[in-house]
Amino acid sequence: MSEETFLAALGIFCGTIFAVSALAFINRLLERRHERTLRAPSPADPDRLDRMERAIDATALEVERVSEASRYLVKLLSGRDDRAQLPARAERVITPH
């Protein structure tokens, strides 16, 4: 086998390996792009997003109401003097049976 034939065969072999690798790389890039488009949320359902937003706002409002009530009760209970607020103890009454 002459040197020219060997270099030509080596060039064809390396070129084929390079071409196959490049095509596999491009194929993988296209598959990844396709997977990303499949995973993206569809913008065709704005009603669903609107309902979710209203539900989140309503939940936030209720949480704020509960926390405000809790703060109010803590304020009432912390300012209260337990001994002064209790009614006088009534005497025991014995009732006939």
C-alpha positions as CSV (number, residue, x, y, z in Angstrom):
1,M,0.0,0.0,0.0
2,S,1.5,3.3,-1.0
3,E,1.7,6.3,1.3
4,E,-0.8,8.3,-0.7
5,T,-3.4,5.5,-0.5
6,F,-2.8,5.2,3.2
7,L,-3.3,9.0,3.8
8,A,-6.4,9.0,1.7
9,A,-7.9,6.1,3.6
10,L,-7.0,7.7,6.9
11,G,-8.6,11.0,5.8
12,I,-11.8,9.2,4.7
13,F,-11.9,7.3,8.0
14,C,-11.3,10.4,10.2
15,G,-13.7,12.5,8.1
16,T,-16.4,9.9,8.5
17,I,-15.9,9.7,12.3
18,F,-16.0,13.5,12.4
19,A,-19.2,13.7,10.3
20,V,-21.0,11.1,12.4
21,S,-20.0,12.8,15.6
22,A,-21.1,16.2,14.3
23,L,-24.5,14.8,13.2
24,A,-25.0,13.1,16.6
25,F,-24.2,16.4,18.4
26,I,-26.6,18.4,16.3
27,N,-29.3,15.8,16.7
28,R,-28.9,16.0,20.5
29,L,-29.1,19.8,20.5
30,L,-32.4,19.6,18.5
31,E,-33.8,17.0,20.9
32,R,-33.0,19.2,23.9
33,R,-34.7,22.2,22.3
34,H,-37.8,20.0,21.6
35,E,-37.9,18.8,25.2
36,R,-37.7,22.3,26.5
37,T,-40.7,23.4,24.3
38,L,-42.7,20.4,25.6
39,R,-42.0,21.2,29.2
40,A,-42.9,24.9,28.9
41,P,-46.3,25.8,30.3
42,S,-48.9,26.5,27.5
43,P,-49.8,30.2,27.2
44,A,-53.2,29.1,25.8
45,D,-54.8,28.8,29.2
46,P,-55.0,32.3,30.7
47,D,-58.2,31.5,32.5
48,R,-56.5,28.9,34.7
49,L,-53.7,31.4,35.6
50,D,-56.3,34.0,36.5
51,R,-58.2,31.5,38.8
52,M,-54.9,30.6,40.5
53,E,-54.1,34.2,41.0
54,R,-57.5,34.9,42.6
55,A,-57.2,31.9,44.8
56,I,-53.7,32.9,46.0
57,D,-54.9,36.5,46.7
58,A,-57.9,35.1,48.7
59,T,-55.7,32.8,50.7
60,A,-53.3,35.7,51.5
61,L,-56.2,37.8,52.6
62,E,-57.5,35.1,55.0
63,V,-54.0,34.5,56.4
64,E,-53.7,38.3,57.1
65,R,-57.1,38.2,58.9
66,V,-56.1,35.3,61.1
67,S,-52.7,36.9,62.0
68,E,-54.5,40.2,62.8
69,A,-56.9,38.4,65.1
70,S,-54.1,36.6,66.7
71,R,-52.2,39.9,67.4
72,Y,-55.4,41.4,68.8
73,L,-56.0,38.5,71.2
74,V,-52.3,38.5,72.3
75,K,-52.6,42.3,73.0
76,L,-55.8,41.8,75.0
77,L,-54.4,38.9,77.0
78,S,-51.1,40.4,77.7
79,G,-52.6,43.7,79.1
80,R,-55.0,42.0,81.4
81,D,-54.4,41.8,85.1
82,D,-55.7,38.3,86.1
83,R,-56.3,39.1,89.8
84,A,-58.2,42.3,89.2
85,Q,-60.5,40.9,86.5
86,L,-61.7,37.8,88.3
87,P,-65.1,38.0,90.0
88,A,-65.3,37.5,93.8
89,R,-65.9,33.9,94.7
90,A,-69.4,33.2,95.7
91,E,-70.2,31.4,98.9
92,R,-71.2,27.8,98.6
93,V,-74.9,27.2,98.8
94,I,-76.1,23.9,100.1
95,T,-79.4,23.0,98.5
96,P,-81.7,20.4,100.0
97,H,-82.4,17.2,98.0
